[in-house]
C-alpha cells in the first residue's frame, strides 16, 4: 500500500501516491529536509521509499537501464519540487 492507494491500483495511481507520500514525509520534517538540501546529504529512511518506487516502476514494465534512469530521475525531480516548495516563505 502506498498512501491511500492499494497494491491492486494501477501503477499510475501508485506513483502519484508515492510522490504525495514523499512530500508528506518532507513536510513533517521540513527543517531537517532544508538542511539536508543545503548540505547535499540524503536521509537513509528515504531508501525504503525508493525501494517502493522500484516495485511500482517494475509493475509499469520498466527494467534494466530504463528502470535505473527512472529511479534516478523521479526521486530527484520530486525532491527538487519539494525542496522548492519548502523554501518558499510562508
ZADO-1210 file (C-alpha; in nm, 4 decimals, padded with zeros to 6 digits):
<atoms>
<atom x="00.0000" y="00.0000" z="00.0000" code="UNK" pos="1"/>
<atom x="00.1267" y="00.3473" z="-00.0904" code="UNK" pos="2"/>
<atom x="-00.0539" y="00.6273" z="00.0844" code="UNK" pos="3"/>
<atom x="-00.4270" y="00.5782" z="00.0335" code="UNK" pos="4"/>
<atom x="-00.3811" y="00.3549" z="-00.2711" code="UNK" pos="5"/>
<atom x="-00.3794" y="-00.0241" z="-00.2512" code="UNK" pos="6"/>
<atom x="-00.1313" y="-00.2537" z="-00.4213" code="UNK" pos="7"/>
<atom x="-00.4041" y="-00.3552" z="-00.6657" code="UNK" pos="8"/>
<atom x="-00.4320" y="00.0016" z="-00.8030" code="UNK" pos="9"/>
<atom x="-00.2698" y="00.0820" z="-01.1353" code="UNK" pos="10"/>
<atom x="00.0922" y="00.1906" z="-01.1394" code="UNK" pos="11"/>
<atom x="-00.0059" y="00.5494" z="-01.2272" code="UNK" pos="12"/>
<atom x="-00.2112" y="00.5855" z="-00.9076" code="UNK" pos="13"/>
<atom x="00.0603" y="00.4129" z="-00.7062" code="UNK" pos="14"/>
<atom x="00.3232" y="00.6512" z="-00.8465" code="UNK" pos="15"/>
<atom x="00.1099" y="00.9561" z="-00.7646" code="UNK" pos="16"/>
<atom x="00.0546" y="00.8234" z="-00.4123" code="UNK" pos="17"/>
<atom x="00.4302" y="00.7662" z="-00.3787" code="UNK" pos="18"/>
<atom x="00.5007" y="01.1279" z="-00.4770" code="UNK" pos="19"/>
<atom x="00.2452" y="01.2577" z="-00.2273" code="UNK" pos="20"/>
<atom x="00.3848" y="01.0292" z="00.0424" code="UNK" pos="21"/>
<atom x="00.7366" y="01.1657" z="-00.0137" code="UNK" pos="22"/>
<atom x="00.6011" y="01.5208" z="00.0034" code="UNK" pos="23"/>
<atom x="00.4115" y="01.4479" z="00.3254" code="UNK" pos="24"/>
<atom x="00.7258" y="01.2964" z="00.4787" code="UNK" pos="25"/>
<atom x="00.9314" y="01.6013" z="00.3820" code="UNK" pos="26"/>
<atom x="00.6739" y="01.8453" z="00.5179" code="UNK" pos="27"/>
<atom x="00.6732" y="01.6669" z="00.8563" code="UNK" pos="28"/>
<atom x="01.0498" y="01.7179" z="00.8822" code="UNK" pos="29"/>
<atom x="01.0866" y="02.0379" z="00.6799" code="UNK" pos="30"/>
<atom x="01.3702" y="02.1982" z="00.8850" code="UNK" pos="31"/>
<atom x="01.5752" y="01.8796" z="00.8518" code="UNK" pos="32"/>
<atom x="01.4945" y="01.8492" z="00.4816" code="UNK" pos="33"/>
<atom x="01.6038" y="02.2081" z="00.4141" code="UNK" pos="34"/>
<atom x="01.9317" y="02.1463" z="00.5980" code="UNK" pos="35"/>
<atom x="01.9927" y="01.8252" z="00.4063" code="UNK" pos="36"/>
<atom x="01.9269" y="02.0025" z="00.0767" code="UNK" pos="37"/>
<atom x="02.1833" y="02.2685" z="00.1631" code="UNK" pos="38"/>
<atom x="02.4432" y="02.0062" z="00.2572" code="UNK" pos="39"/>
<atom x="02.3609" y="01.7701" z="-00.0287" code="UNK" pos="40"/>
<atom x="02.3012" y="01.4801" z="00.2105" code="UNK" pos="41"/>
<atom x="02.0438" y="01.2028" z="00.1803" code="UNK" pos="42"/>
<atom x="01.8188" y="01.0699" z="00.4541" code="UNK" pos="43"/>
<atom x="01.8681" y="00.6904" z="00.4825" code="UNK" pos="44"/>
<atom x="01.4975" y="00.6402" z="00.5580" code="UNK" pos="45"/>
<atom x="01.4273" y="00.7522" z="00.2028" code="UNK" pos="46"/>
<atom x="01.5941" y="00.4363" z="00.0694" code="UNK" pos="47"/>
<atom x="01.2839" y="00.2417" z="00.1697" code="UNK" pos="48"/>
<atom x="01.0725" y="00.4847" z="-00.0319" code="UNK" pos="49"/>
<atom x="01.2993" y="00.4308" z="-00.3338" code="UNK" pos="50"/>
<atom x="01.2562" y="00.0531" z="-00.2962" code="UNK" pos="51"/>
<atom x="00.8786" y="00.1038" z="-00.3047" code="UNK" pos="52"/>
<atom x="00.9220" y="00.3213" z="-00.6144" code="UNK" pos="53"/>
<atom x="01.1229" y="00.0433" z="-00.7803" code="UNK" pos="54"/>
<atom x="00.8372" y="-00.2027" z="-00.7249" code="UNK" pos="55"/>
<atom x="00.5890" y="00.0461" z="-00.8746" code="UNK" pos="56"/>
<atom x="00.8057" y="00.1067" z="-01.1799" code="UNK" pos="57"/>
<atom x="00.8642" y="-00.2650" z="-01.2326" code="UNK" pos="58"/>
<atom x="00.4875" y="-00.3153" z="-01.2311" code="UNK" pos="59"/>
<atom x="00.4738" y="-00.0491" z="-01.5028" code="UNK" pos="60"/>
<atom x="00.7052" y="-00.2668" z="-01.7122" code="UNK" pos="61"/>
<atom x="01.0348" y="-00.0869" z="-01.6623" code="UNK" pos="62"/>
<atom x="01.3518" y="-00.2895" z="-01.6264" code="UNK" pos="63"/>
<atom x="01.7226" y="-00.2595" z="-01.6890" code="UNK" pos="64"/>
<atom x="01.8529" y="00.0775" z="-01.7972" code="UNK" pos="65"/>
<atom x="01.5068" y="00.2364" z="-01.8207" code="UNK" pos="66"/>
<atom x="01.4346" y="00.1352" z="-01.4595" code="UNK" pos="67"/>
<atom x="01.7711" y="00.2671" z="-01.3394" code="UNK" pos="68"/>
<atom x="01.7179" y="00.6001" z="-01.5160" code="UNK" pos="69"/>
<atom x="01.3656" y="00.6359" z="-01.3764" code="UNK" pos="70"/>
<atom x="01.4900" y="00.5529" z="-01.0259" code="UNK" pos="71"/>
<atom x="01.7407" y="00.8362" z="-01.0586" code="UNK" pos="72"/>
<atom x="01.5186" y="01.0900" z="-01.2334" code="UNK" pos="73"/>
<atom x="01.1865" y="01.0579" z="-01.0485" code="UNK" pos="74"/>
<atom x="01.3170" y="01.0986" z="-00.6907" code="UNK" pos="75"/>
<atom x="01.5482" y="01.3834" z="-00.7947" code="UNK" pos="76"/>
<atom x="01.2664" y="01.5645" z="-00.9706" code="UNK" pos="77"/>
<atom x="01.0125" y="01.5148" z="-00.6922" code="UNK" pos="78"/>
<atom x="01.2722" y="01.6009" z="-00.4261" code="UNK" pos="79"/>
<atom x="01.3632" y="01.9178" z="-00.6172" code="UNK" pos="80"/>
<atom x="00.9992" y="02.0264" z="-00.6310" code="UNK" pos="81"/>
<atom x="00.9583" y="01.9544" z="-00.2590" code="UNK" pos="82"/>
<atom x="01.2743" y="02.1499" z="-00.1743" code="UNK" pos="83"/>
<atom x="01.1499" y="02.4472" z="-00.3750" code="UNK" pos="84"/>
<atom x="00.8106" y="02.4293" z="-00.2038" code="UNK" pos="85"/>
<atom x="00.9679" y="02.4163" z="00.1417" code="UNK" pos="86"/>
<atom x="01.1971" y="02.7097" z="00.0654" code="UNK" pos="87"/>
<atom x="00.9064" y="02.9429" z="-00.0163" code="UNK" pos="88"/>
<atom x="00.8253" y="03.1962" z="00.2515" code="UNK" pos="89"/>
<atom x="00.5068" y="03.1072" z="00.4350" code="UNK" pos="90"/>
</atoms>
